[in-house]
Amino acid sequence: MKTIELNSDTFDAALAGTDQPVLVDFWASWCGPCKMIGPVVDQIATEQEGKALVAKVDVDAHPELARRFGVKAIPTLIVFKNGEAVNVFRGVQDKAVLLAALAA
């Protein structure tokens, strides 16, 4: 499974529509560190299919979502459980750290 792109219209419904943990990658196309973490996020999406939902939000296209979640630097990765943000990671993260946050 690939990551899904979320926007203002789909964000809340996507989180409400699953009982799985959700990893959201807030990114932008011009961001070097975002390009580094992107393939890792895609791997997690594939490996966690059926166990977690993995999504991306382009902060340039959807700045209102970035503001809503206090994203001031990218990449910012947020793990949501039951619709609530439970972990926030800023910058490039180790894959094992993200997997552990999803499993916790």
FENJO-V507623 format. One record per residue. RES is the residue in one small letter. OMEGA is omega in degrees with one decimal (none if undefined). Layout:
res: [RES | RES]
omega: [OMEGA | OMEGA]
This chain:
res: [m | k | t | i | e | l | n | s | d | t | f | d | a | a | l | a | g | t | d | q | p | v | l | v | d | f | w | a | s | w | c | g | p | c | k | m | i | g | p | v | v | d | q | i | a | t | e | q | e | g | k | a | l | v | a | k | v | d | v | d | a | h | p | e | l | a | r | r | f | g | v | k | a | i | p | t | l | i | v | f | k | n | g | e | a | v | n | v | f | r | g | v | q | d | k | a | v | l | l | a | a | l | a | a]
omega: [176.0 | 173.3 | 176.7 | 177.1 | 177.7 | 175.9 | -177.1 | -177.9 | -172.8 | -171.3 | -175.8 | 179.8 | 179.8 | 179.3 | -179.5 | -174.2 | -178.8 | 173.0 | 177.8 | 171.5 | -177.9 | 173.9 | 179.5 | 178.1 | 174.4 | -169.4 | 171.9 | -174.9 | -177.0 | -172.0 | -179.8 | 178.4 | 177.0 | 178.6 | 178.1 | -175.9 | -177.4 | 179.6 | 177.8 | 177.8 | 178.0 | 177.1 | 179.4 | 178.9 | -179.3 | -175.9 | -175.5 | -179.9 | -178.2 | -179.6 | -178.6 | 174.7 | -179.3 | -173.5 | 177.4 | 174.2 | 176.0 | -174.3 | 176.6 | -179.6 | -174.9 | -177.3 | 179.9 | 177.0 | 177.2 | 178.4 | -177.5 | -176.8 | 174.3 | -179.9 | -179.6 | 178.1 | 179.1 | -1.6 | 167.8 | 179.4 | -178.1 | 174.2 | 177.4 | 172.1 | -176.4 | 176.4 | -177.9 | 175.7 | -178.7 | 176.9 | 175.9 | 178.4 | 178.1 | -179.4 | -178.6 | -177.9 | 174.0 | -178.9 | -178.3 | 178.9 | -179.9 | 178.4 | 179.3 | 179.2 | 178.1 | -175.9 | -174.6 | none]
